Amino acid sequence: MLFSSITFLFLFLPVVMAVYYMVPDRAKNVILLIASLFFYAWGEPVYVALMILSILFNYFCGRDIKAREGDPGKAKLSLAFAVTVNVLILGFFKYYGFLLDTLNSILPTDIPYRELPLPVGISFYTFQAISYIVDVYRKKADPQKNILYFALYISMFPQLIAGPIVRYVDIEAQLRNRSISARRMGQGVRYFIIGLAKKVIIANTVGAAFEQIAAMPASSLSVLTAWLGVFSYAFQIYFDFSGYSDMAVGLGKMFGFEFKKNFDYPYISESVTEFWRRWHISLSTWFREYVYIPLGGNRCSVSRNIFNLMVVWTLTGMWHGAAWNFIAWGVYYGVILVMEKYVWGVSLDRLPGIVRHIYTIVLVLVGWVFFFSPSLGYALRYLGSMIGGGAGIVDSEGAFLLFTHWLLYLLAVLGSSALGLRLLSLVPRLIRNGKAGTAASVIIYMGIFVISVAFLVTDTFNPFLYFRF
């Protein structure tokens, strides 16, 4: 079930919220857990059993690590077992087909296998489970004794399928006790409407333009069309994913939870390093806390630090998908971050801000080509078209798309920075009467919601990119 669907907006969410607010506090977690399992089973009726097994396994692993804390060797062994099982389950569903295809291509074998659909959200809830058991081992968190609370932490539907990746230590207290107020509810609705508009109005529309360009052979694209394609994808994936994250944060507030933001206007960055501090913050934080720092972080020799960075970014690429283009994407960013840190970072800081911004955007757009390409060969052909190796500089296809979508691209540019929200709140701020300003704000956001629903009703193109990650 998608957040950006009529079923969710006008059936599932109203019913769940009505029941949630009516029941006493001690029953709210039960209602939210039942709703979360139903939400997941709506689209994954078979794999809900896998999630329940993950909940039970990690719950008892956390208790076992705590029970063995008096013997560090046994506690570490228990931790290693829990992490290994989680990684193997994730690896099986995400990578076994890729590994067999690779073996079949390099060896004189033809190992048959049945391709299994990837369980939605498995990358996210598996990383949450690993962070929990590692934090229990590090004594940063006490193991949860109430299995209902732990099950809710793993399966909570607002952030289950697309994050943000929530660390247990950040919401442990909220699982036991949280407050719900009209102010928090209003903030949650505002976040949700903004996220819905990002997803439905901008991401889906520019996504349709990208799909039109992606359907053309890469070598037949003009420079204009190729750049429009990669800009369209850059806007699609940002507004798609950040929109979903905003909706998750908003839903969390509606149910009394506070989730950390997952995006902080990454396209305004003036270095690739800054970009990755602002993009998918919860994933970057996870890899820093549970991979980079345990490897030694930057408190080591230069060569070791370079190795650590490359490991982290190779794994980041693999997390996003089982294909060589994702691995190349991760290695690409690993190399750039190493170069910014040890080679040209100081020189970059001396350049004017606009030059640093252009530098960052160009490198990020090149990265997106590796990300959306079905193969490395396609990525190289597409990059060739971006520099004139395709069908010339301008063609009718690119000119038509630019002419018909220029206003949408302008809206996407505004929405990629804080300026978009400032413009949205301009009218309420200009009204000096507090109640009138609040009423104006309500009217504006309700108008955005109505327009978003109209887009949903009339548009059949409503994918969600991160479902496959």
Contacts in CASP RR format, 6 or more apart in sequence:
PFRMAT RR
TARGET T0000
AUTHOR 0000-0000-0000
METHOD contacts of the structure
MODEL  1
MLFSSITFLFLFLPVVMAVYYMVPDRAKNVILLIASLFFYAWGEPVYVAL
MILSILFNYFCGRDIKAREGDPGKAKLSLAFAVTVNVLILGFFKYYGFLL
DTLNSILPTDIPYRELPLPVGISFYTFQAISYIVDVYRKKADPQKNILYF
ALYISMFPQLIAGPIVRYVDIEAQLRNRSISARRMGQGVRYFIIGLAKKV
IIANTVGAAFEQIAAMPASSLSVLTAWLGVFSYAFQIYFDFSGYSDMAVG
LGKMFGFEFKKNFDYPYISESVTEFWRRWHISLSTWFREYVYIPLGGNRC
SVSRNIFNLMVVWTLTGMWHGAAWNFIAWGVYYGVILVMEKYVWGVSLDR
LPGIVRHIYTIVLVLVGWVFFFSPSLGYALRYLGSMIGGGAGIVDSEGAF
LLFTHWLLYLLAVLGSSALGLRLLSLVPRLIRNGKAGTAASVIIYMGIFV
ISVAFLVTDTFNPFLYFRF
1 7 0 8 1.000
1 8 0 8 1.000
1 12 0 8 1.000
1 39 0 8 1.000
1 42 0 8 1.000
1 43 0 8 1.000
2 8 0 8 1.000
2 462 0 8 1.000
2 464 0 8 1.000
3 9 0 8 1.000
3 196 0 8 1.000
3 199 0 8 1.000
3 244 0 8 1.000
3 247 0 8 1.000
3 248 0 8 1.000
3 251 0 8 1.000
4 196 0 8 1.000
4 199 0 8 1.000
4 200 0 8 1.000
4 247 0 8 1.000
4 452 0 8 1.000
4 456 0 8 1.000
4 462 0 8 1.000
4 464 0 8 1.000
5 456 0 8 1.000
5 462 0 8 1.000
6 453 0 8 1.000
6 456 0 8 1.000
6 457 0 8 1.000
9 453 0 8 1.000
9 456 0 8 1.000
12 35 0 8 1.000
12 39 0 8 1.000
13 251 0 8 1.000
16 31 0 8 1.000
16 32 0 8 1.000
16 35 0 8 1.000
17 254 0 8 1.000
17 255 0 8 1.000
19 31 0 8 1.000
20 28 0 8 1.000
20 31 0 8 1.000
20 32 0 8 1.000
20 35 0 8 1.000
20 255 0 8 1.000
21 180 0 8 1.000
23 30 0 8 1.000
23 31 0 8 1.000
28 255 0 8 1.000
29 148 0 8 1.000
29 149 0 8 1.000
29 152 0 8 1.000
29 175 0 8 1.000
30 148 0 8 1.000
32 152 0 8 1.000
32 156 0 8 1.000
32 157 0 8 1.000
32 255 0 8 1.000
33 148 0 8 1.000
33 151 0 8 1.000
33 152 0 8 1.000
33 155 0 8 1.000
35 157 0 8 1.000
36 152 0 8 1.000
36 155 0 8 1.000
36 156 0 8 1.000
36 157 0 8 1.000
36 160 0 8 1.000
37 48 0 8 1.000
37 51 0 8 1.000
37 52 0 8 1.000
37 155 0 8 1.000
39 157 0 8 1.000
39 160 0 8 1.000
40 47 0 8 1.000
40 48 0 8 1.000
40 51 0 8 1.000
40 120 0 8 1.000
40 155 0 8 1.000
40 157 0 8 1.000
40 160 0 8 1.000
40 161 0 8 1.000
41 48 0 8 1.000
43 120 0 8 1.000
44 119 0 8 1.000
44 120 0 8 1.000
47 119 0 8 1.000
47 120 0 8 1.000
47 122 0 8 1.000
50 89 0 8 1.000
50 119 0 8 1.000
50 122 0 8 1.000
51 119 0 8 1.000
51 125 0 8 1.000
51 154 0 8 1.000
51 155 0 8 1.000
52 151 0 8 1.000
54 86 0 8 1.000
54 89 0 8 1.000
54 125 0 8 1.000
54 126 0 8 1.000
54 129 0 8 1.000
54 154 0 8 1.000
55 147 0 8 1.000
55 150 0 8 1.000
55 151 0 8 1.000
55 154 0 8 1.000
55 155 0 8 1.000
56 147 0 8 1.000
57 82 0 8 1.000
57 85 0 8 1.000
58 82 0 8 1.000
58 86 0 8 1.000
58 129 0 8 1.000
58 132 0 8 1.000
58 133 0 8 1.000
58 150 0 8 1.000
58 154 0 8 1.000
59 144 0 8 1.000
59 147 0 8 1.000
59 150 0 8 1.000
59 151 0 8 1.000
61 78 0 8 1.000
61 81 0 8 1.000
61 82 0 8 1.000
61 133 0 8 1.000
62 82 0 8 1.000
62 132 0 8 1.000
62 133 0 8 1.000
62 136 0 8 1.000
62 143 0 8 1.000
63 143 0 8 1.000
63 145 0 8 1.000
64 78 0 8 1.000
65 75 0 8 1.000
65 78 0 8 1.000
65 79 0 8 1.000
65 82 0 8 1.000
65 133 0 8 1.000
65 136 0 8 1.000
65 137 0 8 1.000
65 143 0 8 1.000
66 136 0 8 1.000
66 142 0 8 1.000
66 143 0 8 1.000
68 74 0 8 1.000
68 75 0 8 1.000
68 78 0 8 1.000
69 75 0 8 1.000
69 139 0 8 1.000
75 137 0 8 1.000
76 137 0 8 1.000
79 133 0 8 1.000
79 134 0 8 1.000
79 137 0 8 1.000
82 130 0 8 1.000
82 133 0 8 1.000
83 130 0 8 1.000
83 133 0 8 1.000
83 134 0 8 1.000
86 126 0 8 1.000
86 129 0 8 1.000
86 130 0 8 1.000
86 133 0 8 1.000
87 126 0 8 1.000
87 130 0 8 1.000
89 122 0 8 1.000
89 126 0 8 1.000
90 122 0 8 1.000
90 123 0 8 1.000
90 126 0 8 1.000
93 116 0 8 1.000
93 118 0 8 1.000
93 119 0 8 1.000
93 122 0 8 1.000
94 118 0 8 1.000
94 122 0 8 1.000
94 123 0 8 1.000
94 321 0 8 1.000
94 322 0 8 1.000
95 318 0 8 1.000
95 322 0 8 1.000
96 113 0 8 1.000
97 113 0 8 1.000
97 115 0 8 1.000
97 322 0 8 1.000
98 322 0 8 1.000
98 323 0 8 1.000
99 322 0 8 1.000
100 111 0 8 1.000
100 113 0 8 1.000
103 109 0 8 1.000
103 111 0 8 1.000
104 110 0 8 1.000
104 111 0 8 1.000
118 468 0 8 1.000
120 161 0 8 1.000
120 467 0 8 1.000
121 160 0 8 1.000
121 161 0 8 1.000
121 162 0 8 1.000
121 467 0 8 1.000
123 319 0 8 1.000
123 469 0 8 1.000
124 159 0 8 1.000
124 160 0 8 1.000
124 161 0 8 1.000
124 162 0 8 1.000
124 163 0 8 1.000
124 165 0 8 1.000
125 154 0 8 1.000
125 155 0 8 1.000
125 160 0 8 1.000
127 165 0 8 1.000
127 283 0 8 1.000
127 286 0 8 1.000
128 153 0 8 1.000
128 154 0 8 1.000
128 165 0 8 1.000
128 166 0 8 1.000
128 167 0 8 1.000
128 168 0 8 1.000
129 154 0 8 1.000
130 290 0 8 1.000
131 165 0 8 1.000
131 167 0 8 1.000
131 168 0 8 1.000
131 286 0 8 1.000
131 289 0 8 1.000
131 290 0 8 1.000
132 141 0 8 1.000
132 150 0 8 1.000
132 153 0 8 1.000
132 167 0 8 1.000
132 168 0 8 1.000
134 290 0 8 1.000
135 141 0 8 1.000
135 167 0 8 1.000
135 168 0 8 1.000
135 169 0 8 1.000
136 142 0 8 1.000
136 143 0 8 1.000
140 169 0 8 1.000
141 168 0 8 1.000
141 169 0 8 1.000
141 172 0 8 1.000
142 172 0 8 1.000
144 150 0 8 1.000
144 153 0 8 1.000
144 168 0 8 1.000
144 172 0 8 1.000
144 175 0 8 1.000
149 175 0 8 1.000
149 176 0 8 1.000
152 175 0 8 1.000
153 166 0 8 1.000
153 168 0 8 1.000
153 171 0 8 1.000
153 175 0 8 1.000
156 166 0 8 1.000
156 257 0 8 1.000
157 251 0 8 1.000
158 247 0 8 1.000
158 248 0 8 1.000
158 250 0 8 1.000
158 251 0 8 1.000
158 252 0 8 1.000
158 255 0 8 1.000
158 257 0 8 1.000
158 259 0 8 1.000
159 165 0 8 1.000
159 166 0 8 1.000
159 248 0 8 1.000
159 252 0 8 1.000
159 259 0 8 1.000
161 466 0 8 1.000
161 467 0 8 1.000
162 241 0 8 1.000
162 244 0 8 1.000
162 245 0 8 1.000
162 248 0 8 1.000
162 464 0 8 1.000
162 466 0 8 1.000
162 467 0 8 1.000
163 244 0 8 1.000
163 245 0 8 1.000
163 248 0 8 1.000
163 262 0 8 1.000
163 282 0 8 1.000
164 245 0 8 1.000
164 248 0 8 1.000
164 249 0 8 1.000
164 259 0 8 1.000
164 260 0 8 1.000
164 261 0 8 1.000
164 262 0 8 1.000
164 281 0 8 1.000
164 282 0 8 1.000
165 282 0 8 1.000
165 283 0 8 1.000
165 285 0 8 1.000
165 286 0 8 1.000
166 259 0 8 1.000
166 260 0 8 1.000
166 282 0 8 1.000
167 285 0 8 1.000
167 286 0 8 1.000
167 289 0 8 1.000
170 260 0 8 1.000
171 257 0 8 1.000
171 258 0 8 1.000
171 259 0 8 1.000
174 256 0 8 1.000
174 257 0 8 1.000
174 258 0 8 1.000
178 256 0 8 1.000
178 257 0 8 1.000
179 256 0 8 1.000
180 255 0 8 1.000
180 256 0 8 1.000
184 253 0 8 1.000
184 254 0 8 1.000
184 256 0 8 1.000
185 253 0 8 1.000
185 254 0 8 1.000
186 253 0 8 1.000
187 250 0 8 1.000
187 253 0 8 1.000
188 249 0 8 1.000
188 250 0 8 1.000
188 251 0 8 1.000
188 252 0 8 1.000
188 253 0 8 1.000
188 254 0 8 1.000
189 250 0 8 1.000
189 254 0 8 1.000
189 445 0 8 1.000
190 250 0 8 1.000
190 445 0 8 1.000
191 246 0 8 1.000
191 247 0 8 1.000
191 249 0 8 1.000
191 250 0 8 1.000
191 253 0 8 1.000
192 246 0 8 1.000
192 247 0 8 1.000
192 250 0 8 1.000
192 251 0 8 1.000
192 254 0 8 1.000
193 445 0 8 1.000
193 448 0 8 1.000
193 449 0 8 1.000
193 452 0 8 1.000
194 243 0 8 1.000
194 246 0 8 1.000
194 421 0 8 1.000
194 448 0 8 1.000
195 242 0 8 1.000
195 243 0 8 1.000
195 244 0 8 1.000
195 246 0 8 1.000
195 247 0 8 1.000
196 243 0 8 1.000
196 247 0 8 1.000
196 449 0 8 1.000
196 452 0 8 1.000
197 448 0 8 1.000
197 449 0 8 1.000
197 451 0 8 1.000
197 452 0 8 1.000
198 239 0 8 1.000
198 240 0 8 1.000
198 242 0 8 1.000
198 243 0 8 1.000
198 246 0 8 1.000
198 415 0 8 1.000
199 239 0 8 1.000
199 240 0 8 1.000
199 243 0 8 1.000
199 244 0 8 1.000
199 247 0 8 1.000
199 464 0 8 1.000
200 452 0 8 1.000
200 455 0 8 1.000
200 456 0 8 1.000
200 459 0 8 1.000
200 462 0 8 1.000
201 411 0 8 1.000
201 451 0 8 1.000
201 452 0 8 1.000
201 455 0 8 1.000
202 235 0 8 1.000
202 239 0 8 1.000
202 408 0 8 1.000
202 411 0 8 1.000
202 412 0 8 1.000
202 415 0 8 1.000
203 235 0 8 1.000
203 236 0 8 1.000
203 237 0 8 1.000
203 238 0 8 1.000
203 239 0 8 1.000
203 240 0 8 1.000
203 243 0 8 1.000
204 455 0 8 1.000
204 459 0 8 1.000
204 461 0 8 1.000
204 462 0 8 1.000
204 463 0 8 1.000
205 405 0 8 1.000
205 408 0 8 1.000
205 455 0 8 1.000
205 459 0 8 1.000
206 232 0 8 1.000
206 235 0 8 1.000
206 236 0 8 1.000
206 239 0 8 1.000
206 405 0 8 1.000
206 408 0 8 1.000
206 409 0 8 1.000
206 412 0 8 1.000
207 232 0 8 1.000
207 233 0 8 1.000
207 235 0 8 1.000
207 236 0 8 1.000
207 461 0 8 1.000
208 461 0 8 1.000
209 228 0 8 1.000
209 229 0 8 1.000
209 232 0 8 1.000
209 401 0 8 1.000
209 405 0 8 1.000
209 408 0 8 1.000
210 229 0 8 1.000
210 232 0 8 1.000
210 233 0 8 1.000
210 236 0 8 1.000
210 372 0 8 1.000
211 461 0 8 1.000
212 401 0 8 1.000
213 221 0 8 1.000
213 225 0 8 1.000
213 226 0 8 1.000
213 228 0 8 1.000
213 229 0 8 1.000
213 232 0 8 1.000
213 397 0 8 1.000
213 401 0 8 1.000
214 229 0 8 1.000
214 372 0 8 1.000
216 225 0 8 1.000
216 397 0 8 1.000
218 226 0 8 1.000
218 378 0 8 1.000
218 381 0 8 1.000
218 382 0 8 1.000
218 385 0 8 1.000
219 381 0 8 1.000
219 385 0 8 1.000
219 389 0 8 1.000
219 390 0 8 1.000
219 391 0 8 1.000
220 385 0 8 1.000
220 390 0 8 1.000
220 391 0 8 1.000
221 382 0 8 1.000
221 385 0 8 1.000
221 390 0 8 1.000
221 391 0 8 1.000
221 395 0 8 1.000
222 385 0 8 1.000
222 388 0 8 1.000
222 390 0 8 1.000
222 391 0 8 1.000
222 392 0 8 1.000
222 393 0 8 1.000
222 394 0 8 1.000
222 395 0 8 1.000
222 397 0 8 1.000
222 398 0 8 1.000
223 385 0 8 1.000
223 386 0 8 1.000
223 387 0 8 1.000
223 388 0 8 1.000
223 390 0 8 1.000
223 392 0 8 1.000
223 393 0 8 1.000
223 394 0 8 1.000
224 393 0 8 1.000
224 394 0 8 1.000
224 395 0 8 1.000
224 398 0 8 1.000
224 399 0 8 1.000
224 402 0 8 1.000
225 385 0 8 1.000
225 391 0 8 1.000
225 395 0 8 1.000
225 397 0 8 1.000
225 398 0 8 1.000
225 401 0 8 1.000
226 382 0 8 1.000
226 384 0 8 1.000
226 385 0 8 1.000
226 386 0 8 1.000
226 390 0 8 1.000
227 365 0 8 1.000
227 386 0 8 1.000
228 398 0 8 1.000
228 401 0 8 1.000
228 402 0 8 1.000
230 365 0 8 1.000
230 368 0 8 1.000
230 369 0 8 1.000
230 382 0 8 1.000
230 386 0 8 1.000
231 365 0 8 1.000
231 409 0 8 1.000
233 368 0 8 1.000
233 372 0 8 1.000
234 267 0 8 1.000
234 364 0 8 1.000
234 365 0 8 1.000
234 368 0 8 1.000
235 409 0 8 1.000
235 412 0 8 1.000
235 416 0 8 1.000
236 465 0 8 1.000
237 368 0 8 1.000
237 371 0 8 1.000
237 372 0 8 1.000
237 465 0 8 1.000
238 263 0 8 1.000
238 266 0 8 1.000
238 267 0 8 1.000
238 416 0 8 1.000
239 412 0 8 1.000
239 415 0 8 1.000
240 464 0 8 1.000
240 465 0 8 1.000
240 466 0 8 1.000
241 262 0 8 1.000
241 263 0 8 1.000
241 280 0 8 1.000
241 465 0 8 1.000
241 466 0 8 1.000
242 262 0 8 1.000
242 263 0 8 1.000
244 464 0 8 1.000
244 466 0 8 1.000
245 261 0 8 1.000
245 262 0 8 1.000
245 263 0 8 1.000
248 259 0 8 1.000
248 262 0 8 1.000
249 259 0 8 1.000
249 261 0 8 1.000
249 262 0 8 1.000
252 258 0 8 1.000
252 259 0 8 1.000
260 281 0 8 1.000
260 282 0 8 1.000
261 281 0 8 1.000
262 280 0 8 1.000
262 281 0 8 1.000
262 282 0 8 1.000
263 278 0 8 1.000
263 279 0 8 1.000
263 280 0 8 1.000
263 281 0 8 1.000
264 277 0 8 1.000
264 278 0 8 1.000
264 281 0 8 1.000
265 278 0 8 1.000
265 416 0 8 1.000
265 417 0 8 1.000
265 418 0 8 1.000
266 275 0 8 1.000
266 276 0 8 1.000
266 278 0 8 1.000
266 279 0 8 1.000
267 275 0 8 1.000
267 361 0 8 1.000
267 364 0 8 1.000
267 416 0 8 1.000
267 417 0 8 1.000
268 278 0 8 1.000
268 357 0 8 1.000
268 416 0 8 1.000
268 417 0 8 1.000
269 275 0 8 1.000
269 277 0 8 1.000
269 278 0 8 1.000
269 357 0 8 1.000
269 360 0 8 1.000
270 353 0 8 1.000
270 356 0 8 1.000
270 357 0 8 1.000
270 359 0 8 1.000
270 360 0 8 1.000
271 340 0 8 1.000
271 345 0 8 1.000
271 348 0 8 1.000
271 356 0 8 1.000
271 359 0 8 1.000
271 360 0 8 1.000
272 333 0 8 1.000
272 336 0 8 1.000
272 337 0 8 1.000
272 340 0 8 1.000
272 360 0 8 1.000
272 363 0 8 1.000
272 364 0 8 1.000
273 337 0 8 1.000
273 340 0 8 1.000
273 341 0 8 1.000
274 360 0 8 1.000
275 360 0 8 1.000
275 364 0 8 1.000
276 284 0 8 1.000
276 333 0 8 1.000
276 337 0 8 1.000
277 284 0 8 1.000
283 316 0 8 1.000
283 319 0 8 1.000
287 312 0 8 1.000
287 315 0 8 1.000
287 316 0 8 1.000
288 312 0 8 1.000
291 311 0 8 1.000
291 312 0 8 1.000
291 315 0 8 1.000
292 308 0 8 1.000
292 309 0 8 1.000
292 312 0 8 1.000
295 307 0 8 1.000
295 308 0 8 1.000
295 311 0 8 1.000
295 312 0 8 1.000
296 304 0 8 1.000
296 305 0 8 1.000
296 308 0 8 1.000
297 305 0 8 1.000
297 308 0 8 1.000
298 305 0 8 1.000
298 308 0 8 1.000
300 308 0 8 1.000
302 342 0 8 1.000
306 338 0 8 1.000
306 342 0 8 1.000
309 334 0 8 1.000
309 337 0 8 1.000
309 338 0 8 1.000
309 341 0 8 1.000
310 331 0 8 1.000
310 334 0 8 1.000
310 335 0 8 1.000
310 338 0 8 1.000
312 334 0 8 1.000
313 330 0 8 1.000
313 331 0 8 1.000
313 333 0 8 1.000
313 334 0 8 1.000
313 337 0 8 1.000
314 327 0 8 1.000
314 330 0 8 1.000
314 331 0 8 1.000
314 334 0 8 1.000
316 330 0 8 1.000
316 333 0 8 1.000
317 326 0 8 1.000
317 327 0 8 1.000
317 329 0 8 1.000
317 330 0 8 1.000
318 326 0 8 1.000
318 327 0 8 1.000
319 469 0 8 1.000
320 326 0 8 1.000
320 329 0 8 1.000
320 371 0 8 1.000
320 469 0 8 1.000
321 468 0 8 1.000
321 469 0 8 1.000
323 374 0 8 1.000
323 375 0 8 1.000
324 375 0 8 1.000
324 376 0 8 1.000
325 370 0 8 1.000
325 371 0 8 1.000
325 373 0 8 1.000
325 374 0 8 1.000
325 375 0 8 1.000
325 376 0 8 1.000
325 379 0 8 1.000
326 370 0 8 1.000
326 371 0 8 1.000
328 370 0 8 1.000
328 376 0 8 1.000
328 379 0 8 1.000
329 367 0 8 1.000
329 370 0 8 1.000
329 371 0 8 1.000
332 366 0 8 1.000
332 367 0 8 1.000
332 370 0 8 1.000
333 367 0 8 1.000
336 363 0 8 1.000
339 345 0 8 1.000
340 348 0 8 1.000
348 356 0 8 1.000
348 359 0 8 1.000
349 356 0 8 1.000
351 359 0 8 1.000
366 383 0 8 1.000
369 379 0 8 1.000
369 382 0 8 1.000
369 383 0 8 1.000
369 386 0 8 1.000
370 376 0 8 1.000
370 379 0 8 1.000
373 379 0 8 1.000
373 382 0 8 1.000
384 390 0 8 1.000
385 391 0 8 1.000
414 420 0 8 1.000
414 423 0 8 1.000
415 421 0 8 1.000
424 444 0 8 1.000
425 441 0 8 1.000
427 437 0 8 1.000
427 440 0 8 1.000
427 444 0 8 1.000
428 437 0 8 1.000
428 438 0 8 1.000
428 440 0 8 1.000
428 441 0 8 1.000
428 444 0 8 1.000
431 437 0 8 1.000
431 440 0 8 1.000
456 462 0 8 1.000
END
